Every structure is written in structure tokens, then in C-alpha cells.
């Protein structure tokens, strides 16, 4: 890393034993950022072991706009994402089987920057609503079928939200009738809960500036809680009232705490950031009525920049800047590194890692601590691809800033 790191933007940027049920999702849906449980796992999907030399069958490819690093949420036959086109930030829905655009809804003006601009957060689908958060702080609930606005809140105007250098990136989390968001607002509005039906504020707490990560629901020692990776560090919140259970300070250059934490059952948490900071694994113990955090290890050997790692059988798979790596979750021991994919992203299904490289490379290979060997690969894009893949009903959805493609990978 250079002495003065060059800032780059983010998209936003685990499966938990006993985790909170966040969304009433169909088994074949991918209802929010990083999947139904926000852990990068597609639990029920079955994948083809190999692809033709030309790659997996392309079902459709569409132009979605000009800019944006938003990923996709897939539910009820619709693919939802956020895009920017002609200076306007929009939520769009496409038919999951054909790619036909079903509707578009203007959310805000665009937020350009030198690294691409556009929206970063991913829509969250719950029931017949889709919840979106724009790069400049417009939070909205839309009718999932029509795109009609049910309510909209300006987080900057109403709650003093701070827009981070590369735009708001955290994807909203639905818990029952609550919508949890990292606001980054002043005077006790760092994180907040809104009513899903009306958009009214349930509670707000904290004074930290915003990071770029998305909240994660977990259960530790029988206590449901929500983890926020703010600019100041990792914070555990009681979703009922905003009270804090515990916190771990963690500072990164440019406030770039971006990758989501990974919950390691029954009481471990892995989290990571770039700019030569690294990663750590903490054990969270409950002693009496209080939670106590204990550092197990800390290392520069895994530096997630903006895309998150996945946990499989006690191993963490993720990108240490431009190197795909496997490390042991509990010890931090490195098992292997695989270069050549840039700052990519990955998800997990059917014993396989689906790896999406920074320049549009797509690979599939067994998740194993013995090494990574691609059993199939292709290159659906020749452009910057920082967004996370989405996998639903045997179809892999990928996007660049301007295009979205659907590939048949299931069996």
C-alpha cells in the first residue's frame, strides 16, 4: 500500500446460527444485499459443475443506465436495482426471466464522483414493498409490483445525515415492521429504525459518522442484536430501542469501514477493512447482564476493501485487496491466495464459490482450504464490476455500471 492511499469508491459495499429471521423470503429468492441472510449464501441452489467453453447460457442482457454499483434483489419474478441515468438516480425493476423493464421510479438526482458516481446501496424486498436508499440520503418505500412511492424520507434534511465521500452505501435491513439504516446523523442519529409502513422514526441512537457497510442481524447468547460497522467501528444495537450491547473501535482511512462483518457461530465476529488495516476476529461473551468483547486475533492478512467475505465450514473466503484468499476464521491462519482477479466479489452455493472479478471475470470453483481451482470460467463483461452477484432460482444476475446480465447456472 502507498503511504497515502488513493481513495476509491464503494458499492455497497452472516448466515447466523440462531440469527434473526429478517425477511419472509421464498427459498429461491435473493431478497436483499448478499442474499436472504446477508451472508453471501444461496442455501437451496444447485449449480452445474461445468460450463461450455463459451460460458453459461446468457438468458438476457440489458442496459440499465449510466452509473451505479448497486447489486440486485430478486423476488416474485422481479429483479430490483438502483441506477443512474442522465443525472437522475432511479429504482428499476426488470422481469427476472426476460429482462424486460417493468417500471422505473425516480429517487433523487445523481451523485457523481471521479470514480463513477451513481447509487451504491442495494434494494431490500420485504412482502409487497421494496426499500431503497439513495447515495444522497433519500430513503423510500416503493410498491414492488408498480414502483409507486409509498413514502419517502430525506435523511439529510430531517435527521442531519452526513453524506460520506463516496455516497451513502449501506443497504436497508428489514426486521419485522422495522427498517434499520445507518444514517450517520448528528445529535444522536448515527443509526435509526423507521416504521416500514409509514417511514416514521421509531428510534435513533449514537453519534458516529457513517461507514459504507450494511447492518447485519445476529443472535449471541440468546440475545438478538444488529451489527453496524460505522466509521468509528463495530457497534451492536438492540433493535427494539437503539440501546448498545457492545462496541469495538476500528478506524480506517477515509472512514472506509465498508465490508460487512461475518458472524461465526456461536459468538464470533470477523470484520475487515483495507488501506493496510486488516482484519480481526473477536469472541463476544455474555457475563451476567453485560456483553464482553475479547480479541482472538488481528492481522493484515485479509483486507476487504468494499466487498465482503463469506464463511464456509469455519473458513473465511474473501479478497485481500486484489488477492482472493482463504483463512481460518478462528485462528486467522492463511491457507492460500489466488491472484489475477483484482478487487472482486464472491458468493457461495452448492459447495462452490462463485467469484466475480473486478474486470468482469466469472469463475466457479470448489470452496476448499486446499486451494482454489476454477472448474469453469467466462467473462460476461469487459468493464469495471465492483458489484456483488445475486443468485436466484438457478439464474446468476451480474451487472457492470451500465449493463445487467442473467446467466443460467443452475441444474
C-alpha positions in Angstrom: 0.0 0.0 0.0 1.3 3.5 -0.7 2.0 5.8 2.2 -1.0 8.0 1.2 -3.7 5.6 -0.1 -5.6 6.7 -3.2 -9.3 6.8 -2.3 -11.7 4.6 -4.3 -15.5 4.3 -4.1 -17.7 1.6 -2.9 -20.8 -0.2 -3.5 -22.5 -1.2 -1.1 -20.0 -2.3 -0.4 -24.0 -13.9 8.1 -25.6 -16.6 8.0 -26.1 -17.0 11.7 -26.8 -19.9 13.9 -29.9 -18.7 15.7 -29.9 -15.4 13.7 -33.0 -13.2 13.5 -35.4 -14.0 10.6 -35.1 -10.8 8.7 -37.3 -11.4 5.7 -40.1 -13.8 4.8 -38.3 -14.9 1.6 -39.0 -17.6 -0.8 -36.3 -20.3 -0.9 -35.3 -19.4 -4.5 -35.3 -15.6 -3.9 -32.4 -13.3 -3.2 -34.3 -10.5 -1.4 -31.5 -8.2 -0.3 -27.8 -7.3 -0.4 -25.8 -10.6 -0.1 -28.8 -12.8 -0.1 -31.7 -13.6 2.2 -29.5 -13.8 5.3 -26.9 -11.2 4.2 -24.1 -13.9 4.3 -23.5 -14.4 0.6 -25.0 -17.9 0.7 -27.7 -19.2 -1.7 -28.6 -22.1 0.5 -31.0 -24.0 -1.7 -29.4 -23.5 -5.1 -27.8 -26.4 -7.1 -25.1 -25.5 -9.6 -23.9 -27.0 -12.8 -20.4 -28.4 -12.3 -19.1 -27.1 -15.6 -20.0 -24.6 -18.4 -19.4 -24.8 -22.1 -16.3 -23.1 -23.4 -18.4 -20.1 -24.4 -19.6 -19.8 -20.8 -23.0 -20.3 -19.1 -26.1 -19.6 -21.2 -26.9 -15.9 -21.4 -30.7 -15.5 -20.9 -30.7 -11.8 -21.4 -28.6 -8.6 -21.2 -30.0 -5.1 -20.8 -28.7 -1.6 -20.5 -29.7 -0.3 -17.0 -28.3 3.2 -17.1 -25.1 5.1 -16.9 -23.7 4.7 -13.4 -24.0 2.8 -10.2 -22.6 0.0 -8.1 -25.9 -1.2 -6.6 -26.3 -5.0 -6.6 -29.6 -6.8 -7.3 -32.5 -8.1 -5.1 -34.7 -10.8 -6.7 -38.2 -11.7 -5.5 -41.5 -12.6 -7.0 -40.1 -12.8 -10.5 -38.6 -9.3 -10.4 -35.0 -8.0 -10.3 -34.6 -4.8 -8.4 -31.6 -2.5 -8.5 -30.7 1.2 -8.4 -29.2 3.0 -11.3 -28.3 6.5 -12.5 -29.2 7.8 -15.9 -28.9 11.3 -17.4 -28.2 12.8 -14.0 -31.1 11.1 -12.2 -31.0 8.3 -9.6 -33.7 5.7 -10.1 -35.0 2.5 -8.7 -35.8 0.0 -11.5 -37.5 -3.4 -11.7 -36.9 -6.0 -14.5 -38.6 -9.3 -15.3 -36.3 -12.0 -13.9 -36.9 -14.3 -16.8 -36.8 -11.9 -19.8 -35.0 -8.8 -18.6 -37.9 -6.6 -19.7 -38.1 -3.4 -17.6 -41.3 -3.4 -15.6 -41.0 0.0 -14.0 -38.7 2.8 -13.0 -39.1 5.3 -10.2 -37.0 8.5 -9.7 -35.4 8.6 -6.2 -33.1 11.7 -6.4 -30.6 13.5 -8.6 -27.4 11.7 -9.3 -24.3 11.9 -7.1 -21.3 11.9 -9.5 -17.7 11.5 -8.5 -14.3 10.8 -10.1 -14.7 7.0 -9.5 -18.0 6.6 -11.3 -20.8 8.1 -9.1 -24.3 6.7 -9.0 -26.1 4.7 -6.3 -24.2 2.2 -4.1 -26.9 0.6 -1.9 -28.9 -2.4 -2.9 -32.8 -2.5 -2.6 -34.4 -4.7 0.0 -37.6 -6.5 -0.8 -40.0 -7.5 2.0 -43.5 -8.6 1.3 -45.0 -6.3 -1.4 -42.6 -3.5 -0.7 -39.1 -2.7 -1.9 -37.0 -0.3 0.3 -34.3 1.8 -1.3 -31.6 4.2 -0.1 -30.1 6.7 -2.5 -26.5 7.9 -2.5 -27.6 11.3 -1.2 -29.8 10.0 1.6 -33.3 9.6 0.1 -34.9 6.6 1.9 -38.1 5.3 0.2 -40.6 2.5 0.3 -42.0 1.5 -3.1 -44.7 -0.8 -4.2 -42.7 -3.8 -5.5 -45.2 -4.5 -8.4 -45.7 -1.0 -9.7 -42.9 1.1 -8.3 -45.3 3.6 -6.8 -43.8 5.6 -3.9 -45.5 4.7 -0.6 -43.3 7.1 1.5 -40.0 8.9 1.2 -37.7 10.4 3.9 -34.9 12.8 3.3 -32.3 11.7 5.9 -30.2 14.8 5.4 -33.0 17.3 5.8 -34.8 15.6 8.6 -32.1 13.9 10.6 -28.8 15.6 9.7 -27.3 12.7 7.8 -23.7 13.1 6.7 -23.1 12.0 3.2 -19.7 10.2 3.1 -17.1 11.0 0.5 -18.4 8.3 -2.0 -22.0 8.4 -1.2 -24.3 6.5 1.2 -23.7 2.8 0.6 -25.4 0.8 3.3 -28.4 -1.3 2.3 -31.6 -1.1 4.5 -32.3 -4.0 6.8 -35.9 -5.1 7.5 -36.7 -6.7 10.8 -40.5 -7.3 11.2 -42.1 -3.9 10.9 -38.7 -2.1 11.4 -36.4 -0.7 8.7 -32.9 -0.2 10.1 -30.5 2.2 8.5 -27.1 3.7 9.2 -28.0 7.4 9.0 -24.7 9.0 10.2 -26.7 11.9 11.5 -25.7 14.3 14.3 -27.2 14.7 17.7 -28.0 11.0 18.3 -28.9 9.9 14.8 -26.0 7.7 13.8 -28.2 4.6 13.4 -32.0 4.6 13.2 -35.1 2.5 12.9 -38.1 3.5 10.8 -41.6 2.1 10.6 -41.8 0.0 7.4 -45.4 1.1 6.7 -45.1 4.8 7.2 -41.5 5.8 7.3 -41.9 7.4 10.7 -38.9 7.3 13.1 -39.1 4.6 15.8 -35.8 5.5 17.5 -32.3 6.8 16.7 -29.0 6.5 18.6 -25.3 7.2 18.5 -23.2 10.0 17.2 -20.7 8.1 14.9 -20.1 9.2 11.3 -21.2 6.8 8.7 -19.1 4.0 7.2 -20.1 2.2 4.0 -21.3 -1.1 5.3 -24.7 -2.6 5.7 -26.3 -3.7 9.0 -26.4 -7.4 10.0 -28.9 -9.2 12.3 -27.4 -11.8 14.6 -28.2 -13.6 17.9 -25.5 -14.0 20.5 -26.1 -15.8 23.8 -29.8 -15.8 23.1 -29.9 -12.1 22.5 -31.0 -10.8 19.1 -28.9 -7.7 18.0 -28.0 -5.8 15.0 -24.4 -5.0 14.0 -23.5 -1.7 12.4 -19.9 -1.1 11.0 -19.7 2.7 11.3 -16.8 4.9 10.6 -15.8 4.5 14.3 -16.0 0.7 14.5 -18.3 -2.2 15.0 -21.4 -1.5 17.2 -24.1 -3.9 18.5 -27.6 -2.4 18.9 -30.8 -3.6 20.5 -33.3 -3.3 17.6 -36.2 -2.6 20.0 -34.8 0.7 21.3 -31.4 1.5 19.9 -29.5 0.7 23.1 -26.0 -0.6 22.8 -24.9 -4.0 23.8 -21.2 -3.7 22.9 -18.8 -1.9 20.6 -15.3 -2.4 19.1 -13.3 0.7 17.9 -12.0 0.3 14.3 -10.6 3.1 12.3 -9.8 3.1 8.6 -8.5 5.8 6.3 -11.3 7.9 4.7 -13.8 6.2 7.2 -13.9 3.2 4.8 -15.4 0.5 7.0 -17.2 -1.0 4.1 -17.3 -4.8 4.0 -20.0 -6.4 6.2 -18.9 -8.2 9.3 -19.2 -12.0 9.2 -20.8 -13.8 12.2 -19.1 -17.0 13.2 -21.4 -19.1 15.4 -22.0 -19.3 18.2 -20.4 -16.0 19.4 -17.6 -14.9 17.0 -17.4 -11.9 14.7 -14.9 -11.4 11.9 -14.6 -7.9 10.3 -12.1 -6.4 7.9 -11.1 -3.2 6.1 -8.5 -2.1 3.6 -5.9 0.7 3.5 -3.4 -1.6 5.2 -5.6 -2.0 8.3 -6.5 -5.7 8.0 -8.9 -7.9 9.8 -9.8 -9.2 13.3 -11.8 -11.9 15.0 -13.5 -11.2 18.3 -15.3 -13.5 20.7 -18.4 -11.9 22.3 -19.2 -13.4 25.7 -22.2 -12.6 28.0 -21.2 -12.2 31.6 -24.2 -11.6 33.8 -26.2 -8.9 32.1 -23.3 -7.5 30.1 -21.5 -8.4 26.9 -17.7 -8.6 26.9 -15.6 -8.4 23.7 -12.3 -10.3 23.5 -9.9 -10.1 20.7 -8.8 -13.6 19.4 -6.6 -12.4 16.6 -5.8 -9.4 14.4 -3.9 -9.5 11.1 -3.1 -7.5 7.9 -3.5 -10.8 6.0 -7.1 -10.1 4.9 -8.0 -6.6 3.9 -11.6 -6.5 2.5 -11.9 -3.2 0.6 -15.6 -2.9 -0.3 -16.9 -6.4 -1.0 -17.5 -8.8 1.9 -16.1 -12.3 2.7 -18.1 -15.5 3.1 -17.9 -18.1 5.8 -17.9 -21.8 4.8 -17.1 -24.6 7.2 -15.1 -22.5 9.5 -13.1 -20.9 6.7 -13.3 -17.2 5.6 -13.1 -16.7 1.8 -12.6 -13.2 0.6 -10.5 -10.6 -1.2 -7.4 -9.3 0.5 -7.3 -6.2 -1.7 -6.6 -7.8 -5.1 -5.9 -11.4 -3.9 -8.6 -14.0 -3.3 -7.8 -15.8 -0.1 -8.9 -18.5 2.3 -8.1 -18.1 6.0 -9.2 -19.9 9.1 -11.9 -17.9 10.9 -10.9 -18.7 14.5 -7.1 -18.7 14.1 -6.5 -16.3 11.2 -4.2 -18.8 9.6 -3.9 -18.3 5.8 -4.5 -21.4 3.7 -4.0 -20.0 0.2 -4.1 -16.9 -2.1 -5.2 -16.7 -5.7 -4.2 -13.6 -7.8 -5.4 -12.1 -11.0 -9.0 -11.1 -10.2 -8.5 -7.6 -8.8 -10.8 -6.4 -6.1 -13.6 -8.8 -6.9 -16.6 -10.2 -5.0 -17.9 -13.7 -4.3 -20.9 -15.7 -3.1 -21.4 -19.4 -2.2 -23.8 -22.1 -3.3 -23.8 -25.9 -3.5 -20.2 -26.3 -2.2 -18.9 -23.8 -4.8 -17.5 -20.3 -4.8 -18.9 -18.1 -7.5 -16.2 -15.4 -8.0 -16.8 -12.2 -9.9 -13.5 -10.4 -10.8 -13.0 -6.6 -10.9 -12.9 -6.6 -14.8 -15.8 -8.9 -15.5 -14.2 -12.3 -15.0 -16.5 -15.0 -13.7 -15.2 -18.3 -12.2 -16.7 -21.2 -10.3 -14.7 -23.5 -8.1 -14.9 -25.7 -5.0 -14.8 -23.9 -1.6 -11.8 -25.7 -0.1 -8.9 -24.8 2.2 -6.6 -26.8 0.0 -6.6 -24.2 -2.8 -8.8 -22.6 -5.5 -9.1 -24.2 -8.9 -11.7 -22.9 -11.3 -13.8 -25.7 -12.8 -15.4 -23.2 -15.2 -14.9 -19.6 -16.2 -16.0 -16.9 -18.6 -16.0 -13.2 -19.0 -19.5 -11.7 -19.3 -18.2 -8.1 -19.0 -15.2 -6.2 -20.1 -15.7 -3.3 -17.7 -15.4 -2.4 -14.0 -17.5 -4.8 -12.0 -17.4 -3.9 -8.3 -21.0 -5.1 -7.5 -22.0 -8.3 -5.8 -23.6 -11.1 -7.8 -27.1 -12.3 -7.0 -28.3 -15.9 -7.4 -32.0 -16.9 -7.5 -33.8 -19.9 -9.0 -30.8 -21.1 -10.9 -30.1 -17.7 -12.5 -27.0 -15.7 -11.7 -27.5 -11.9 -12.1 -24.5 -9.7 -12.6 -24.0 -6.1 -13.5 -21.5 -3.5 -14.5 -22.2 0.2 -14.1 -24.3 0.2 -17.2 -25.4 -3.3 -18.0 -27.1 -6.2 -16.2 -27.0 -9.8 -17.4 -28.7 -13.0 -16.4 -26.9 -16.3 -16.8 -28.3 -19.9 -16.4 -26.0 -21.6 -13.9 -28.4 -23.9 -12.1 -29.2 -27.6 -12.5 
